[in-house]
């Protein structure tokens, strides 16, 4: 009788042990992701475009750095990277939750980076896991929302074709002018060298004021650049004497000297901003088919 009574008891204990083991497996918590690149949609008002987001979590300081790459807030505004540093984090069961207030982003373009007080973020909230990230940034100019998944870094992205000819609009604020002049039909050509360390930029049919009687072709040679995730980032903050077409030749022209230029090309679009003797301007164009 005792043996018959103990057998079902042992069987029940074994069953409970197996169930406990299954539950333990189901409750396994993935470790917090410390470094990743996500790809997804970035929405600003009614504008939405695809960007990449670089993320790095520091377990010692319990904070993270986030870089939103290739962001623009308007069609005529060049793309730039938004860098956010030392965002306070909380770790909850493998999920890194971040919540930061009064953050001044660093805007990076063409290898140059500057704090941007005009784009100050009142509050940034979001979370990151091994497979996805989401964030929402509340700014005086509106809300910036990103929703992305882990980017596997395909070879196709890394080998994107970034050179070519582009057509678009150039908005120029001439020296002494109160409002910008917009030239809707400006062609630009980007010509990188073989190892993507420098590019030549050619601006065709440029006008810097509405009463400018003629257009000019301008060529800026050997702008420093780097290739990042299939994009060319170029720029220079030193005085550049460009070449201007006279007849069939390009000759140096100090009257069109540039003091700063920075831009990004992703293969389908080209955008840059510049300061020169004739004023300040921004360009945004798409690749000619």
C-alpha positions in Angstrom: 0.0 0.0 0.0 2.8 2.4 0.9 4.4 1.9 -2.5 1.1 2.5 -4.3 0.7 5.8 -2.4 4.2 7.1 -2.9 4.3 6.5 -6.7 1.7 9.1 -7.6 3.3 11.5 -5.1 6.7 11.2 -6.9 5.0 11.6 -10.2 3.3 14.8 -9.1 6.6 16.2 -7.7 8.4 15.4 -11.0 5.6 17.2 -13.0 5.8 20.3 -10.8 9.6 20.3 -11.2 9.2 20.2 -15.0 6.6 23.0 -15.0 8.9 25.1 -12.8 11.8 24.6 -15.3 9.6 25.6 -18.2 8.5 28.8 -16.4 12.1 29.6 -15.6 12.9 29.4 -19.3 10.0 31.6 -20.2 11.1 34.3 -17.7 14.6 34.5 -19.0 15.5 38.2 -19.3 17.6 39.4 -22.2 20.6 41.5 -21.2 20.5 45.2 -21.8 21.7 46.3 -25.2 24.8 48.6 -24.7 25.5 49.5 -28.3 23.4 49.3 -31.5 22.3 50.9 -34.7 18.6 51.1 -35.5 16.9 52.0 -38.8 13.3 53.4 -39.0 11.0 56.2 -39.6 11.5 59.7 -38.2 8.4 61.9 -38.1 8.3 65.6 -37.6 4.8 67.0 -38.0 3.5 65.7 -41.3 7.1 65.0 -42.6 8.4 61.5 -42.4 11.6 60.0 -43.7 13.9 57.0 -43.0 17.0 57.6 -40.9 19.5 55.6 -38.8 20.0 56.0 -35.1 23.2 55.1 -33.3 22.9 54.3 -29.7 25.4 53.6 -26.9 24.6 52.8 -23.3 27.1 53.4 -20.4 26.4 50.9 -17.6 28.6 52.8 -15.1 27.0 56.2 -15.4 23.6 54.7 -16.3 23.3 57.1 -19.3 23.2 56.8 -23.0 24.3 58.8 -26.2 22.0 58.9 -29.2 22.8 60.1 -32.8 20.0 60.6 -35.3 21.7 60.6 -38.7 20.6 62.5 -41.7 17.8 64.7 -40.2 16.2 67.7 -41.9 13.3 69.9 -40.8 12.5 71.4 -44.2 12.9 70.6 -47.9 15.4 73.4 -48.4 17.4 72.6 -45.2 20.5 70.4 -45.5 20.6 67.0 -43.7 22.6 66.9 -40.5 23.2 64.5 -37.6 21.6 65.3 -34.2 23.9 64.2 -31.3 22.4 63.8 -27.8 24.8 63.0 -25.0 24.5 61.8 -21.4 20.8 61.1 -21.3 19.8 59.6 -17.9 18.6 56.0 -18.1 16.8 53.4 -16.1 17.3 49.7 -16.6 14.2 47.5 -16.3 14.4 43.8 -17.1 16.6 44.2 -20.1 14.9 47.3 -21.4 16.9 50.6 -21.2 14.4 53.5 -20.6 15.7 57.0 -21.0 14.2 60.3 -19.9 16.1 63.6 -20.3 15.1 67.2 -19.8 16.5 70.5 -21.2 18.9 68.9 -23.6 21.0 71.0 -26.0 21.7 68.8 -29.1 24.9 69.0 -31.1 24.3 69.4 -34.8 27.0 67.7 -37.0 27.4 68.1 -40.7 30.4 67.7 -43.0 32.8 66.7 -40.2 31.9 69.8 -38.1 29.9 69.9 -34.9 28.3 72.8 -33.0 25.8 73.0 -30.1 22.4 74.1 -31.3 20.5 76.2 -28.7 17.8 76.9 -31.3 16.9 73.2 -31.3 16.9 72.7 -27.6 14.9 69.7 -26.5 12.5 70.2 -23.5 12.1 66.5 -22.9 13.3 63.3 -24.5 11.7 60.0 -23.6 12.1 56.5 -25.1 13.4 53.0 -24.7 15.9 50.6 -26.4 16.1 46.8 -26.6 18.2 44.3 -28.5 15.7 44.5 -31.4 14.0 48.0 -31.4 14.1 51.6 -30.2 11.6 54.3 -29.9 11.9 57.9 -28.8 10.0 61.2 -28.7 11.7 64.6 -28.4 9.5 67.6 -27.5 10.9 70.9 -28.9 9.6 74.4 -29.2 9.2 73.8 -32.9 7.2 70.5 -32.5 7.7 66.9 -31.7 10.3 64.6 -33.2 9.3 60.9 -33.1 11.5 57.9 -34.1 10.5 54.3 -34.3 13.1 51.8 -35.5 14.3 48.3 -35.5 17.9 46.8 -35.3 19.8 47.5 -38.5 21.8 44.5 -39.7 24.1 46.7 -41.8 23.6 45.2 -45.2 26.4 45.5 -47.8 24.0 47.2 -50.1 23.7 50.2 -47.7 27.5 50.4 -47.3 28.2 50.5 -51.0 25.5 53.1 -51.9 26.4 55.2 -54.9 26.6 58.7 -53.6 28.1 60.7 -56.5 26.1 62.1 -59.4 24.2 65.2 -60.7 21.4 66.7 -58.7 18.6 69.3 -59.3 17.0 71.4 -56.6 16.4 74.8 -55.0 19.0 77.2 -53.6 17.9 79.7 -51.0 20.2 82.7 -50.7 20.3 85.4 -48.1 22.5 88.0 -49.8 24.7 90.3 -47.7 22.5 93.3 -46.7 19.3 91.7 -47.9 16.2 91.4 -45.6 14.7 88.3 -47.1 16.2 85.3 -49.0 16.1 84.8 -52.8 15.1 81.3 -53.9 16.5 79.9 -57.2 14.4 76.9 -58.0 16.5 75.5 -60.8 20.1 74.9 -59.7 22.0 71.8 -60.7 24.9 70.5 -58.7 27.4 67.7 -59.3 29.4 65.8 -56.7 32.6 64.1 -57.7 34.4 62.1 -55.0 38.0 60.8 -55.4 38.7 57.1 -55.5 39.1 56.6 -51.8 36.3 59.0 -50.7 38.6 61.3 -48.7 37.7 64.4 -50.8 35.0 65.6 -53.3 34.7 68.3 -55.9 31.4 70.2 -55.9 30.2 72.0 -59.0 27.2 74.4 -58.8 25.7 75.2 -62.2 23.6 78.2 -63.1 23.9 79.9 -59.7 22.3 83.2 -58.9 22.7 85.0 -55.6 20.1 87.8 -56.0 17.0 88.4 -58.0 18.6 91.3 -59.9 21.8 89.3 -60.7 21.8 89.5 -64.6 23.8 86.4 -65.3 24.2 82.9 -63.7 27.6 81.5 -62.9 29.1 78.0 -62.7 31.2 77.5 -59.5 33.5 74.6 -58.8 35.0 73.9 -55.3 37.8 71.4 -55.4 39.1 68.9 -52.8 36.6 69.4 -50.1 37.4 67.0 -47.2 34.9 64.2 -46.8 34.2 60.8 -45.3 31.9 57.9 -46.2 29.6 56.9 -43.4 26.9 54.3 -43.9 26.8 54.8 -47.6 26.6 58.7 -47.2 29.2 61.3 -48.1 29.7 63.9 -45.4 31.8 66.8 -46.6 32.7 70.2 -45.3 35.3 72.9 -44.6 35.4 76.0 -42.3 38.5 77.6 -43.9 38.6 80.2 -46.7 38.2 78.6 -50.1 38.8 80.4 -53.4 36.5 78.6 -55.8 36.9 78.2 -59.6 34.4 80.1 -61.7 33.7 79.3 -65.4 34.9 81.9 -67.8 34.3 80.8 -71.3 35.4 77.2 -71.5 37.7 77.3 -68.5 37.4 77.4 -64.7 39.6 80.1 -63.1 40.1 81.1 -59.5 37.8 83.9 -58.4 38.3 85.6 -55.0 35.1 87.6 -55.4 33.2 84.3 -54.7 35.3 83.1 -51.8 33.7 80.6 -49.4 34.3 80.8 -45.6 32.3 77.7 -44.6 30.5 74.8 -46.4 29.1 71.5 -45.1 26.8 69.0 -46.6 25.6 65.4 -47.0 24.8 63.2 -50.0 23.1 59.8 -49.6 23.0 58.9 -53.3 19.4 60.0 -53.9 19.6 63.5 -52.4 22.3 66.2 -51.9 22.0 69.0 -49.4 24.5 71.6 -48.1 24.8 75.0 -46.5 27.5 77.7 -47.1 28.8 81.1 -46.2 30.5 83.2 -48.8 31.2 86.8 -49.8 27.8 87.1 -51.6 25.9 85.9 -48.5 24.6 82.7 -46.9 22.7 79.9 -48.8 21.3 76.4 -48.4 20.8 73.9 -51.2 18.6 70.8 -51.4 18.3 68.7 -54.5 17.4 65.2 -55.7 19.4 63.0 -58.1 18.7 63.4 -61.8 17.3 60.2 -63.3 
